[in-house]
Each structure stands twice: as structure tokens, then as C-alpha cells.
Amino acid sequence: MKYLFGLIALTWLGAMWAAVEAVGHKPSQIPRAQIEARNLAVVLVKSGHGYCTGFFIRAGIIVTAKHCVGPSPKVGNHIDVEMIDGVRITTLLIGFGEDKDYDDFALLKDPFYHTDSLHNYKDKAYDYTLCAHIRYDNSANTEYLVPGIIDSTLPDGRIMIHSIVNPGDSGGPLMDFMGSVIGVIVSTDQYDLIGDAVPIATVINKLNSIDR
């Protein structure tokens, strides 16, 4: 049954891709105006094994995946981040999820208080609906919208998706097809084309507790 659903999901993804190509908006050709606001909010987070993704969840606050900031993160650690325009800054780790398996996210404070952020959030993800995440190719200075399908929401809150999720995508925003952020990409099983995300509500609740 699992493999049957996987086949159906891949067929659906293929149909989505064909539709995207049909209107001339391949991921590498999406006009910048359509995703400019999101791109300005997306950053690259320097990790021990390369780059991960992150994004401004609020002015001056970046969210990324917890595993991207080191094997034993500590509040107060300095994390190097590269802005979309190539500017590099050093951020401060101010909090993270307590359970690595369920809450694999981290919050970074930007000392320069950049104001570009993703403001549209949704607390709920709906099964079997379309989604997308942003992939930034640092070597080619190119951004992509990668389509996917929400498979299910697990009891612990994580959002499972069928999509092509690369390791460097960890920490990036998962969006519904209305452009609202619903989660943070945290892991992938590339063999089965399955990824999962922490719901954005979990991240915001943690940020609010830090603010208090």
C-alpha cells in the first residue's frame, strides 16, 4: 500500500511539473517578482557539513533546522549566516526545540535587525494538498520553488511531504500553494522522496516564550 501511494504521489508530482512547464514557469525560470519577498527572507546557514537553509520568521529573527547549528547547540553560540545578496553576518543562537526528533529547529538573532521576513503563516497543514519549498543554489546564485504534496500530519505534529528534498534544504520554509508558511523543512529520506517539517506554530510558540 505504501508503494502504491508513493507511485500515485510521484504521478501527481509529474503532473504538477508538466503543468508548471506548460505555463513556462520552470523552477529556474520563475520571475523574481513572484518570489522576491520570500527570497529576501531566505538565508544560507553555515554548518559543519556545508550549507543549510534558514529564513527570517520575524524582523531580526532567523529560524533554521537545529541540526544545522551543530551536534550540541548551546544558547549564546555564534552561527555564521549568508544573506541572499552575499552579505555575511554572525548571528546569536537564542533558542531551539528541546526534542531533536520532534522539534528540530533553532532560532537565531540577527544583530543588524534585517526587516525582510515571511509574514504569512498558517497553523494547519491539510493532507493531500499541494505544497512547495524554496531551494537556493549557492553555487549558481539561483532560487527554485520545489513542488510537493503533503502526505500526512503525525501525532507529534510533524508534517510529512512527498517531494524532492535535498540535505541543504533543511531549515527552509515549507509553504502551501497560497504562499503561506506552514512549516520548517528538517529532514529527508531521498530514497523514498519523503521529507518532514516542524509545524510553524511550534516554532512561533517557542519564539513567544523567549520573548516573555
Backbone as a ProteinNet text record, in pm:
[ID]
protein_1_A
[PRIMARY]
MKYLFGLIALTWLGAMWAAVEAVGHKPSQIPRAQIEARNLAVVLVKSGHGYCTGFFIRAGIIVTAKHCVGPSPKVGNHIDVEMIDGVRITTLLIGFGEDKDYDDFALLKDPFYHTDSLHNYKDKAYDYTLCAHIRYDNSANTEYLVPGIIDSTLPDGRIMIHSIVNPGDSGGPLMDFMGSVIGVIVSTDQYDLIGDAVPIATVINKLNSIDR
[TERTIARY]
83.8	0	87.7	195.9	287.6	346	386.7	449.2	347.6	221.8	116.5	93	85.7	66.5	184.8	305.7	424.4	419.2	371.3	359.1	257.2	143.1	41	96.9	172.5	229.9	326.7	409.8	505.9	435	325.7	247.6	189.4	141.3	83.5	190.3	308.6	418.3	455.4	453.2	483.1	382.6	255.7	151.5	170	206.2	232.1	346.7	452.9	571	535.5	454	412.1	330.6	245.8	163.6	250.3	352	443.9	516.9	563.6	634.7	542.5	415.9	321.8	299.3	307.3	287.3	420.3	529.1	659.1	725.2	684.1	742.3	816.7	918.8	1004.2	1068.9	1106.4	1162.1	1275.5	1362.2	1475.2	1434	1307.4	1264.5	1152.7	1118.4	1012	1054	972	1008.5	1037.8	1143.5	1184.6	1072.7	991.8	885.8	788.7	771.7	675	722.3	853.2	904.2	1004.1	1009.1	1108.7	1097.3	975.9	958.6	1009.4	986.8	1033.8	1185.3	1240	1384.5	1460.7	1410.2	1477	1481.5	1389.3	1382.2	1461.2	1508.6	1579.1	1729.5	1795.1	1939.1	2004.8	2136.8	2216	2283.9	2272.3	2330.5	2452.1	2566.9	2691.2	2692.7	2705	2710.5	2841.8	2864.4	2989.1	3004.7	2893.4	2899.5	2856.3	2863.3	2825	2723.8	2626.2	2524.2	2388.2	2312.4	2170.6	2095.1	1965	1881.1	1821.8	1782.6	1711.1	1625.6	1541	1461.6	1420.3	1395.6	1350.8	1203.8	1178.8	1041.6	980.3	1068.6	1029.3	1147.3	1123.7	1234.5	1344.1	1464.5	1577.1	1587.1	1494.1	1495	1492.4	1590.4	1601.2	1569.6	1496.3	1473.9	1545.1	1603.8	1667.5	1648.2	1707.2	1699.5	1803.1	1767.3	1856	1986.8	1977.3	2099.9	2196.2	2149.8	2236.2	2328.9	2302	2382.5	2477.2	2498.9	2596.9	2534.8	2616	2565.8	2522.5	2581.7	2547.3	2527.6	2417.7	2396.9	2376.2	2425.3	2407.6	2362.4	2267	2222.4	2342.5	2358.7	2473.2	2579.8	2569.8	2665.7	2651.3	2763.4	2761.4	2750.9	2658.2	2632.6	2647.9	2730.2	2752	2638	2590.5	2478.6	2515	2474.2	2496.3	2362.4	2347.6	2225.2	2215.2	2097.7	2072.5	2156.3	2198.5	2279.7	2429.2	2464.1	2603.4	2665.3	2594.2	2645.1	2647	2756.7	2769.7	2759.2	2683.7	2666.9	2686	2714.4	2724.5	2605.3	2527.7	2406.3	2428.7	2333.4	2339.6	2229	2263.5	2164	2088.2	1955.9	1876.9	1779.2	1764.7	1674	1661.5	1607.6	1588.9	1488	1439.1	1347.4	1418.5	1348.6	1411.9	1425.4	1339.7	1342.9	1391.5	1509.4	1568.7	1481.8	1416	1336.4	1208.4	1146.3	1016.7	1027.4	1123.7	1134.6	1272.6	1306.9	1440.7	1447.6	1443.4	1455.1	1538.6	1593.8	1673.6	1640.7	1654.3	1624.1	1751	1777.6	1897.8	1860.4	1936.7	1913	2012.9	1958.4	2038.9	2074.6	2203.2	2241.7	2210.7	2193.5	2167	2017.3	1937.1	1791.8	1734.9	1767	1709.1	1557.6	1485.2	1340.4	1263.4	1331.7	1262	1227.6	1101.4	1061.2	936.6	909.3	790.2	677.8	578.3	475.3	351	327.4	203.8	222.9	154.6	165.1	27.4	28.6	-93.5	-63	-153.1	-130.5	-154.9	-227.5	-267.7	-226.9	-177.4	-147.4	-252.5	-299.5	-405.5	-347.8	-382.3	-331.4	-373.2	-283.5	-308.4	-330.7	-271.3	-278.1	-138.2	-132.9	-6.7	75.2	206	295.6	420	508.5	635.2	735.8	863.2	966.5	1068.8	1138.3	1238.3	1373.6	1437.9	1575.4	1664.2	1772.3	1866.2	1997.1	2036.7	2161.4	2270.5	2353.8	2456	2557.6	2590.8	2693.8	2646.5	2515.4	2461.8	2387.6	2379.3	2305.9	2164.5	2098.4	1966.2	1872	1746.6	1648.3	1545.6	1491.4	1395	1273.1	1158.3	1042	1025.5	1034.4	1026.1	886.8	807.9	672.3	669	560.5	542.3	396.6	370.8	236.2	245.1	156.7	150.6	90.1	165.6	121.4	32.7	86.2	10.9	73.3	-1.6	49.1	56.7	175.3	195.3	140.6	117.1	66.3	153.3	285	373.2	371.4	294.3	280.1	359.4	458.1	541.2	459	497.7	429.3	513	455.5	525.2	486.6	587.1	559.7	627.3	567.5	631.2	690	822.6	889.5	1036.1	1104.7	1249.2	1315.4	1354.5	1414.7	1562.1	1649.4	1793.3	1839.8	1953.2	2003.6	2019.5	2063.8	2082.4	1953.4	1839.6	1709.8	1667.3	1731.6	1694.8	1696.6	1591.5	1580.8	1502.9	1469.2	1395.2	1245.1	1171.6	1027.6	950.1	854.5	756.5	630.9	580.1	465.2	352.3	230.1	121.2	122	34	41.9	-26.7	-70.3	-114.5	0.6	116	233.8	249.1	157.3	167.2	264.3	347.1	442.7	369	386.3	321	420.9	548.9	645.8	789.5	881.4	1025.3	1078.3	1136.8	1192.4	1306.2	1302.7	1407.5	1478.8	1418.3	1488.2	1430.4	1499.4	1457.5	1497.8	1418.1	1454.4	1455.3	1571.8	1579.5	1541.9	1561.9	1529.4	1379.4	1299.5	1153.9	1088.9	1172.3	1120.3	1024.8	1065.1	982.4	1064.2	1002.6	1064.7	969.2	1019.2	927.5	964	866	880.6	819.5	879.7	822.2	714	595	490.2	532.7	496.6	539.1	483.6	367.9	309.5	400.9	468.7	561.5	676.9	727.5	839.2	796.2	679.5	630.8	604.2	550.4	526.9	657	762.9	893.2	947.1	932.9	980.6	906.1	775.4	695.4	736.9	773.1	816.5	949.9	1036.3	1163.6	1140.7	1046.5	1016.4	963.9	891.6	837	947.2
-120	0	125.7	118.8	232.9	264.8	157.3	179.6	226	177.7	222.5	371.9	417.3	560.6	640.5	583.6	651.6	668.8	564.9	573	679.1	681.4	782.2	923	937.1	1068	1113.9	1021.8	1057.8	1094.8	1021.9	1055.5	1195.4	1227.7	1359.6	1468.2	1439.8	1535.1	1556.9	1447	1459.1	1546.8	1531.7	1614.2	1760.2	1784.4	1921.5	1982.1	1904.5	1954.1	1989.6	1901	1927	2054.9	2077.3	2198.4	2322.7	2311.9	2424.4	2455.5	2348.9	2369.5	2426.8	2383.9	2425.8	2576.3	2638.2	2782.7	2858.1	2782.4	2846.9	2889.6	2832.2	2869.7	2751.7	2705.2	2605	2667.5	2584.8	2642.1	2740.8	2714.2	2804.3	2929.4	2933	3045.4	3126.4	3098.2	3172.7	3318.3	3412.5	3554.1	3596.5	3672.5	3714.9	3789.5	3863.8	3941.9	3853.1	3727	3638.5	3587.9	3579.3	3523.9	3615.9	3741.5	3835.1	3848.4	3864.2	3882.6	3761.8	3642.6	3522.1	3509.9	3541.2	3530.1	3622.9	3743.8	3838.5	3786.9	3698.6	3647.7	3518.7	3458.1	3330.1	3354	3274.6	3288.2	3151.1	3151.4	3029.3	3023.6	2909.9	2891.6	2800.9	2850.4	2773.7	2666.2	2540.5	2430.1	2356	2258.5	2184	2100.4	2071.8	1986.7	2061.3	2194.1	2271.1	2378.3	2397.4	2499	2435.1	2493.4	2465.4	2592.4	2584.7	2699.6	2753.9	2878.9	2940.7	3052.7	3110.5	3224.1	3311	3437.7	3531.4	3503.6	3465.5	3440.7	3568	3661.8	3790.3	3884.3	4011.2	4105.2	4076.5	4049.2	4023.9	3882.9	3791.4	3654.6	3555.8	3464.8	3363	3226.7	3144	3005.6	2914.4	2806.7	2705.7	2570.8	2466.2	2335	2325.9	2260.1	2250.8	2179.8	2074.3	2000.6	2082.6	2196.3	2281.8	2369.2	2379.4	2468.5	2390	2261.5	2183	2067.7	1967.4	1848.5	1874	1974.3	2006.8	2156.8	2208.4	2353.7	2408.6	2529	2597.3	2740.5	2784.2	2922.3	3014.5	3111.1	3201.8	3170.1	3052.4	3019.9	3117.4	3141.1	3226.3	3139.3	3175.6	3099.3	3191.6	3150.8	3231.7	3211.6	3321.5	3321.4	3407.5	3364	3442.4	3488.2	3618.5	3674.1	3642.5	3659.7	3627.6	3713.8	3833.1	3922	3899.8	3795.4	3761.5	3819.6	3909.8	3968.6	3862.5	3853.8	3754.8	3822.4	3759.2	3812.3	3699.1	3735.7	3638	3657.2	3550.2	3556.8	3489.4	3509.5	3453.4	3350.6	3229.1	3125.4	3159.7	3181.2	3223	3116.3	3007.1	2902	2793.4	2678.5	2567.4	2469.1	2379.3	2276	2181.6	2135.1	2051.7	1906.9	1860.9	1722.9	1722.1	1664.8	1669.8	1600.8	1492.1	1417.5	1490.8	1556.2	1618.7	1768.4	1832.9	1979.2	2020.2	1975.9	2000.5	2138.1	2242.8	2378.9	2462.1	2570.2	2661	2804.5	2895.4	3036.9	3119.7	3206.9	3289	3436.1	3515.5	3659.6	3730.6	3812.8	3891.2	4025.1	4051.7	4175.8	4302.4	4288.4	4405.4	4427.5	4338.1	4353.6	4377.7	4287.2	4296.2	4277.6	4349.9	4354.7	4266.6	4211.9	4125.3	3993.7	3955.7	3832.2	3776.4	3648.5	3584.4	3603.6	3680.1	3719.6	3631	3562.6	3486.4	3343.7	3309.3	3176.2	3111.5	2979.1	2903.4	2797.8	2784.1	2690.8	2545.5	2522.7	2386.8	2350.7	2227.2	2172.6	2066.4	2065.7	1972.6	1859.6	1735.9	1618.2	1619.5	1568.2	1550.2	1682.4	1788.8	1917	1953.4	2046.2	2085.2	2173.3	2162.9	2246	2274.1	2353.9	2383.7	2432.9	2413.9	2474.8	2542.5	2641	2716.8	2648.2	2630.5	2580.8	2689.2	2720.4	2820.6	2751.4	2763.7	2705.7	2811.8	2796.7	2896.4	2905.8	2793.5	2793.8	2865.2	2856.1	2918.2	3048.1	3085.8	3206.7	3206.7	3091.4	3071.4	3012.5	3057.2	3003.9	2919.3	2823.3	2732.7	2720.1	2698	2652.6	2504.8	2420.6	2275.9	2229	2172	2131.2	2002.5	1980.8	1859.4	1840.4	1734.5	1703	1671.2	1729.9	1696.3	1557.7	1467.1	1329.1	1315.8	1359.8	1344.9	1431.4	1450.5	1516.4	1411.7	1390.2	1287.1	1332.3	1236.8	1272.9	1374.7	1373.5	1470	1606.3	1619.1	1747.4	1762.7	1677	1691.8	1672.3	1745.1	1740.4	1655.8	1547.2	1460.7	1501.9	1512.3	1553.3	1458.8	1444.8	1377.6	1487.1	1491.2	1594.6	1557.3	1626.3	1607.3	1705.5	1657.1	1741	1705.2	1799.4	1778.7	1812.4	1754	1785.2	1934.4	2011.8	2155.5	2233.3	2168.5	2234.3	2245.5	2170.5	2173	2314.8	2350.2	2483.5	2581.2	2542.1	2631.1	2627.4	2723.6	2730.4	2632.1	2564.3	2484.1	2568	2582.8	2669.6	2591.9	2636.1	2585.4	2662.7	2625.6	2689	2825.1	2873.9	3012.2	3100.9	3038.5	3113.1	3129.9	3072.8	3083.3	2978.3	3018.8	2926.3	2836.7	2704.8	2610.1	2528.3	2534.1	2454.7	2488.7	2418.7	2432.8	2295.7	2285.9	2159	2115.9	1990.1	1947.1	1819.2	1733.5	1610.5	1552.8	1453	1392.8	1246.8	1168.7	1033.6	1036.3	1061	1081.7	957.2	838.6	714.9	704.3	740.7	732.2	864.4	968.3	1101.3	1152.9	1138.7	1183.7	1281	1390.3	1485.5	1514.7	1577.7	1619	1757.3	1821	1960.1	1977.6	2066.5	2107.6	2211.3	2197.8	2298.1	2435.6	2537.4	2673.2	2719.7	2667.8	2706.9	2668.6	2553.4	2509.5	2608.2	2655.2	2749.8	2883.5	2931.2	3060.3	3054.8	2941.8	2927.2	2935.4	2875	2880.8	3023.8	3091.8	3228.8	3318.2	3299.6	3380.4	3355.7	3229.6	3201.1	3267.9	3280.4	3350.2	3499.6	3553	3696.6	3732.6	3638	3666.5	3665.7
0	0	0	79.7	88.7	-48.5	-121.9	-251.2	-354.1	-340.3	-430.1	-413	-284.5	-260.1	-311.1	-294	-344.3	-494.6	-565.9	-710.7	-750.4	-678.2	-705.4	-682	-571	-538	-645.6	-693.9	-797.5	-927.8	-958.2	-1077.3	-1064.4	-943.6	-917.1	-931.7	-875.8	-887.8	-1034.7	-1111.9	-1253.5	-1325.2	-1287.6	-1348.2	-1310.2	-1183.2	-1138.4	-1218	-1234.5	-1306.4	-1449.6	-1513	-1650.1	-1658.6	-1556.4	-1555.7	-1541	-1455.1	-1435.8	-1565.2	-1634.3	-1759.3	-1866.8	-1863.7	-1966.1	-1967.2	-1849.5	-1842.8	-1845.4	-1869.9	-1887.4	-1758.5	-1644.1	-1516.2	-1456.1	-1523.9	-1464.3	-1340.8	-1240.6	-1117.9	-1140.7	-1239.2	-1262.1	-1338.8	-1386.1	-1468.2	-1404.1	-1280.3	-1214.2	-1201.4	-1249.7	-1240.6	-1097.2	-1080.5	-946.2	-874.9	-947.7	-884.4	-808	-852.1	-788.4	-653.2	-636.7	-511.5	-443.1	-486.3	-433.3	-282.2	-231.3	-86.8	-10.5	-64.1	4.2	-5.7	-123.3	-140.6	-47.1	-28.8	59.9	202.6	235.4	372.2	391	280.9	288.9	300	386	408	400.2	391.8	398.1	534.3	600.4	733.6	721.3	764	755	863.4	820.3	915.8	899.2	984.3	979	853.7	785.3	666.5	540.6	542.7	426.3	462	375	397.8	419.8	510.3	525.4	487.6	494.6	463.6	592.4	591.3	702.4	647.7	730.3	682.9	800.4	771	872.5	904.2	1026.6	1070.6	1127.1	1162	1218.9	1198.1	1199.2	1182.3	1285.4	1236.4	1325.1	1379	1341.1	1392.5	1276.1	1275.2	1171.6	1233	1159.4	1200.5	1101.6	1151.9	1068.7	1137	1083	1146.4	1258.4	1366.5	1482.4	1447.9	1364.9	1333.3	1247.9	1195.2	1113.9	1197.9	1326.7	1411.1	1502	1470.4	1543.8	1620.3	1653.9	1723.2	1867.7	1931.2	2070.8	2084.1	2029.6	2030.6	2171	2192.8	2321.2	2295.2	2374.9	2364.2	2385.3	2297.2	2303.8	2200.9	2135.7	2030.2	1912.8	1844.3	1725.7	1600.5	1511.6	1390.4	1270.4	1173.4	1053.7	954.5	899.3	805.2	685.5	567	446	390.7	370.9	315.9	168.1	111.7	-27.7	-122.4	-74.5	-158.6	-137.8	-62.4	-42.3	84	152.4	276.8	386.6	459.4	566.2	701.8	790.3	924.9	1025.8	1148	1257	1348.6	1365.2	1446.6	1581.8	1671	1805.8	1821.9	1864.1	1889.7	2017.9	2006	2122.7	2170.9	2097.3	2141.6	2036.6	2080	1986.1	2045.9	1961.4	2007.8	2102.7	2202.7	2305.1	2260.5	2171	2124	1979.8	1956.1	1822.9	1719.3	1758.3	1662.2	1625.1	1725.4	1701.3	1675.8	1739.1	1732.3	1683.2	1565.1	1511.1	1445.5	1529.9	1477	1572.3	1521.2	1603.6	1564.6	1661.1	1640.2	1657.7	1561	1559.9	1560.8	1636.3	1641.1	1552.3	1463.6	1369.9	1434.5	1457.9	1526.9	1447.2	1315.7	1231.8	1210.3	1262.3	1263.2	1124.2	1031	897.9	907.8	827.1	843.2	744.6	642.5	548.4	617.9	615.1	679.9	613.1	641.2	588.1	689.3	651.5	747.4	744.1	633.7	619.6	668.7	776.8	834.5	843.3	841.2	866.9	971.6	1068.8	1178.6	1139.5	1030.3	997.4	855.1	839.9	708.3	676.3	554.3	515	431.1	468.9	399.3	252.9	168.7	24.9	-48.7	1	-68.9	-119.5	-212.3	-272.9	-178.7	-191.7	-111	-194.1	-141.2	-209.2	-107	-136.5	-52.8	-143.3	-85.7	-161.1	-148.9	-261.6	-262.5	-321	-250.8	-301.8	-336.5	-461.7	-511.1	-498.7	-396.9	-369.4	-482.3	-543.3	-647.1	-773.2	-801.9	-923.3	-894.4	-766.2	-726.5	-785.9	-772.8	-832	-728.5	-730.3	-639.5	-714.9	-646.3	-706	-614.2	-673.8	-599.4	-630	-528.6	-547.3	-504.8	-596.3	-562.5	-481.8	-411.4	-333.5	-295.8	-221.5	-174.1	-25.3	53.6	196.1	209.6	269.6	286.5	409.6	524.3	649.6	757.9	864.9	984.8	1094.9	1149.7	1251.2	1386.2	1478	1611.3	1684.5	1658.7	1725.3	1656.5	1547.7	1480.8	1352.8	1332.5	1213.2	1086	983	854	758.6	708.8	614.1	471.7	385.2	247.9	148.9	32.4	-80.5	-168.9	-176.1	-254	-268.3	-356.5	-369.6	-274.9	-157.9	-54.5	-42.4	-72.3	-59.7	81.4	125.5	259.6	286.7	187.8	207	221.6	194.5	209.3	354.7	443.3	585.3	639.1	712.5	770.3	685.2	562.6	473.4	498.9	443.9	466.2	379.4	441.6	367.9	356.1	233.8	209.2	143.5	167.6	86	-45.6	-137.4	-268.4	-273.7	-156.8	-147	-100.8	-72.1	-30.8	118.5	197.4	343.5	397.9	493.3	554.1	652.9	637.5	727.9	808.3	772.4	846.5	811.4	878.9	855.7	814.9	696.5	649	742	787.9	881	840.5	758.9	721.9	594	541.7	416.1	410.3	340.3	300.4	148.4	89.7	-54.7	-133.8	-73.2	-144.2	-169.7	-68.6	-81.4	-119.9	-147.2	-181.7	-74.5	50.7	162.6	247.3	286.1	377.3	491	594.9	700.4	751	812.5	856.4	994.4	1072	1200.6	1171.4	1229	1202.9	1250.2	1174.8	1206.5	1340.3	1380.1	1508.5	1624.5	1613.2	1718.7	1732.3	1619.2	1619.5	1679.6	1639.6	1689.3	1838.8	1886.7	2031.7	2109.4	2056.4	2122.8	2121.9	2008.6	1998.8	2096.3	2107.3	2200.8	2344.8	2378	2514.5	2545.6	2443.8	2463	2482.1	2405.2	2415.8	2554.9	2615.6	2750.3	2854.4
[MASK]
++++++++++++++++++++++++++++++++++++++++++++++++++++++++++++++++++++++++++++++++++++++++++++++++++++++++++++++++++++++++++++++++++++++++++++++++++++++++++++++++++++++++++++++++++++++++++++++++++++++++++++++++++++

